[in-house]
């Protein structure tokens, strides 16, 4: 199978300077959450004058830009996220964050800039396109459910995509390499909260109190035992307690202990079992020690599941564009999360990762990774992401899943 247009790499290289200027402007001015208004304005300015129909999200600063080809046909969605993280940047870059405590440490600045460049290239081919391309510029990926809000706003309803693709940079992977896998790619991401309540008192007289701290410790141990002994390893779950808060002085037994953590799973079945187990175990352990427990589970992203046809298409395109070794199949899922999962619940498609380590880096796995204050991107590899977006769209519009 041949690509509809084989000069996407050259076209991406021609867009390099504009793309990098946009990426650096976004990087230097990071925004958090669902309302990244300055970032959206930068992206819309980069698309100005193109034959695109812009539709704004009502509940976020996100928007979609719709390119209708000269003839009707299939519809494909390409997504780029735009929000940053609450991290103080330590890269020392000339274009480092100018806002203390905010940083593009997950590459969303590159994702939205690559998508903007792809839009400019594909708009130039409008006359030869058969079908529609939806460019989804989305805020609120970092725990804020931005994709879900945009879907609820109806931005994927007209036209309804037949396929969806997203790219995510990976700083600890060899530069230019593309990877993904069929089925579960990333995990669900539920947040766990529990308050164990005993009876406070003097630390020297624990028999007159009901100390909730050892009870909390027992609950944590029981939770880990449940994961190790009750969850099948071929349908895994990770339950990690990341915070324990209690007490105000060395000689005071506190009234309460707060536990916080995360549950990560790859299937709906184990996800439901894990949430039920958290509530049951913490409640029963507390009750056994004459304590009470208040449980709250904040629903996170669902597991991100790739359609096998979309992964096969992405693999073929990567090899066609960049050589036989360009695509490497991921051996196992990653237990991080992504709200592109909401899109993939409605539309068959896939997310793929692209390595952005410097070409001379012999051990890219040792570089600062995603969500690290020193994470950096070798920008030359971003042209591959642009070319991939263009090829994903045109190949699917022309041939579907063939």
N, C-alpha and C positions, 0 to 999 in steps of 0.2 A: 504494500500500500504506500503511495507517495503522498507527500504533503500537498495541500492545496497551494501553498505558497512556500517556496523553499528559501526565500531571502529574509526570513524573520530575524536571523542572527545579525545580518548586516543592518536591517532596519533598527534593531535594538541598539546596536552600536552607534547609529546616527542619532539616537535619542539620548545617548549616555549623559552628555553635559547637562541637558535640561532636567533629566531624571535625578541626577546627583544634586543639582542645585535645589530641587524641590525636597529631596530626602533630607538634606542638611538643614534646610529652613524648618522643616517639621521637627527634626531631631533637636534643634536648638530651642524650640518653643513647645515643649511637651505638655499635653493635657491629659487629665484622668477621667475615667468614667464615661457616662453616656452623652455628655454635652461638651464635645471637643469643637467648639464653634470656630476658633481660629484655624484649626487644622482643616476643617471642612471648607472654610473660605479659601485656604491655600489650594486645596485640591480642585475646587470649582474654578478658581482662576486658571489653573493649569489646563482645564478642559474648555475654556472659553473659546467660542467661535467654531467649535466642532458640531457636527450634525447629531447632537445628542438630546434626548428628552430627559430632563432632570426632574426627579420626583423626590421630595423631601420626606423624611420620617417625621411624624407628628410628635413622637415621644422621645426622640434622640436627635442628635445633630447629624445622624447618618443620612445618606441619600443613595439613590440608584440613578445611573445614567444609562439610558436605553438607546442602542444603535440598531436601527431597523435597516436591513439589507434591501437591495433593489427588488428582490423577489421574496415572497413568503416562504416559510420553511420552519425548521426546528428553532427552539430557543435554548440558549446556553447561558449560564450564569458564571461569572468570574468574581471572586470576592477578595477584597483587601481590607484589613482592619487598620485602625488609626490611633488607638489610645495608648498611653504610656503607663508606667508603673511608679508607685511611691517609693522610689529609690534615689539616694543621692549619688550622682554620677561621679566616677573616679577615673575616667578614661584619659583625661588630659587633652582631648581633641580640640582643635581650633573651633569646631562647631558644637562643642559640648553644651549640655542643657544650661540655659540661662536662668532656670527656675530651680531654686534649692529644693531638694526632696522629690523631684520628679525627673524621670529618665526614660528614654526609649531603650529599655534593656531587653525587650523581646522581639525587636525587629519590625514592629508595626509601621515605623516610619518607612522602612524599605518596602514593606508589602503594599502600602498605599501608593508609593511613588512608582513601583513597578507596574501596578495596575493602571495608573494614569498614563504611563508611557505606552502600555499596550493599547489603551483606548485611542491614543493619538494615531498609532500605526494602523489599527483596524478601521478607524474612521476614513483613512486614506483609501481603503479598499472597499468602501461601502458599495460602490457600483457593481462589484463582482460578488457580493455576499448574497447568499440565499438563506434567509432566516433572520433571527434577532439575537443580539448579544446584550445581556444585562450586566453592567459593571456595578457591583455592590460595594460601596464605601461605608464601612461599619465601625462605629465607636463601641466602647463598652465590652470588649472581649475579655478583659482581665477581671473576671468575676462579676460583671454587671449585666450579663445576659443580653448584650446588645443585639445579637442576631435574632433572639426570640422577640424582642420589642419591635424590630423592623418587620418581622414576619407578621406579628399581630397588627401592625399598621397597614398591612395589605400590600407591601411592596414586592411580594413574590407572587401576587395573584393575577396580574395582567401586564405582560403575558406570564403564564405559568412556565417556569423553566423545565426542559426535558432532561437537563444534565447540569451539574454544578461542579466547579473546580476551585481549589484554593491552594496557594503555595505558602510555605512557612520557612524562613531561613533557619539554618542550624550552624552556629559558630564553631562547634567542635567536630564537624564532619568535613572530610576532604573537600576543598573548594571545587565547585562545579558539579559535584556528584548529586544525583537525584535519588530519593528513596521513598518508598511507601509500601503498603501491603494491603491485600484484600481482607475484608472483614474488620474486626475491631482494631482500630489504630490507636485510639486514646481512650482513657477511662472516664467514667462518671465522677463527679466531684462534689459530693455532699459534705456539708459542714456540720460537725457534731458538737452539741453543747449540753452540759449537765451541771446542775447545782445540787450538791449533796449537803443536806442540812442536819447537823447534830445539835449539841447544846454546849455553848461556850463555857469557859471557866478558867481557873488558875492552872498554869502548867504544872505546878507542884502538887496539885490535887486532882489528877485526871479521873479518879474514881467518882468525883462529884460532877463530872461533865460527861458528855458523849462526844469523843474526839472524832471529827469527820475525816481527818487526814489519813490515818491508816485505812479507813474504809475506802477512801478514794484510791489509795495504793492497791488495795485488794481488787477494786473494780478494774483498774488498768491491767493488772496481771490476768484477771479472768477474761478480759476482752482479747488479750493477745493469745491466751490459750484457746479461745474459741476460734480465732483465725487459723491458728496452727493445726488444730485437731479436728475442726468441723467443716472447714472449707476445702473443697477439692482443688488440688494444685493446677488442674487443667482448666478450671474456670475460677481464676484467682480473685482475691480481695485483699486490699491493704487497708488496715485501720490503724491510724497513727494518732496518739494523743500528743499534741504539740504544746499545750499550755496547762499548767496547774497553778491556780491562784488561791492563796489562803493566808490568813493571819495578818497581824499588824505589829506584833512585838514578840520578843524571844520568850516571854514568860506568860503568854496568853494563849489558851486553846481557842481557836476561832469557832464561830458559829457555823460557818459554811466553807465549802471548798468548791471552786469552779473548775470544771474540766472542759477543754476545747480540743478538737481534733478534726480529722478528715477521714472519710470513707471513700475508697476508690475501687470500682468494679468494672467489669467488661460486659456483664449481662444483666438484664432486668431482673432475672430470677435471684441472682446472688446479691444484687443491689437491695432488693426488698428484704431478703433474709438478713443482710448485714444491718440494715436500719432497725429491723425488729429485734435483732440480737443485742444491739447497743442499748436500746430502751429496756429490754428485759433484764439484761445482766446488771446494768448499773442500778436499776430499781430494786432487784432482788438482793444484791449485795448490800445495798444501803438498808433495806428492811431487816436483813439478818443481824444488823448491828444496832437496831433501834433508831436508825436514821431514816430520813425521807430523801427522795430524789425527784428533781424537776428536770424533764428532758425536753430539748428542742432540737430538731434536725432541720437545718436550712437546705432546701432542695437546690442542688447544684446542676451543672450541665449533665446531660445524658452522655453515654459512651458515644464516641465518634466512630462510625462504622462506614467503611469504604465499600462501594459496589465493585465487585471483581472486574466487571467490564470496563469501568472507568480507570482502574489501576492498570489493566492491560493496555488501554489506550495511552495512558501517561507513560508507561514503560516504552511502548513502541515509538512514541513521539520523541522521548528523551534520546533514545538510541539513534533515531533518524537524524536528529539535529546535531548531536554532540558525540556520536560514536558508540560502538558496541558496549563499552564499559561504563557508559554514563549513568545507567540505571542499576541500582542494587536493591534487591528485595529485602525489606526489613524482616529479620528472623522472628521478632516478637513485638507485641504492642508496647507502647510507652504508657505509664500510669499517670502521666499528666493529663490535663483536660483542655478542651477547646470548644467554644460555643458554635463553631461551624457545624457541630453535631446537630444543632437544630435545623440547619438547612438540609443536611443529609437524612434527617428523619422524613423530610417531605420530597426530596429530589434525589435520584440516584447520582452519585458522583464520587469524588475523592479529594482528599488533601494529600499533598506530597511535600516532602522536605527537600531543601536544596542547601548544600554545604557552602559556607562562605568563609572558610579559613584561608589564609594567604597561601598561594601556590608553593612557596618555599617551606611551609610548615611541615616538618617531618612527623610531629606528634600532635595533630590537631585536637585530639581528645583531652589534652592537658590545658587547652586554652580556657579562659573564662567563658562559661556557658550562659545560656539564657537566664534572665533574671539576676544577673551578676552586675555589680556596680562598675566592673571594668570590661564588660562585654563589648567587642568591636566587630565590625563587618568589613571584609575585603570587598570594596564596592565594585571591582571589575566583574565579579561573578553575577551581579544583579542583571546584567544584560541577558544572561541565560534565563532568568526568571521571566523577563519580558517576552523573550522568544517563546517560552513554554506557554504563557498565557495566550499569545496569539495563535499558536499551533493547536492548543486545546480547543479553542473556539472554532477555528476554521475547519479543523478535521471533523469535529462533531457535527457541525452544520452541514458539511458535505456528505458525510458517510454514516452518521449515527454511531452505533456500537459495532459497526463492521470492522 
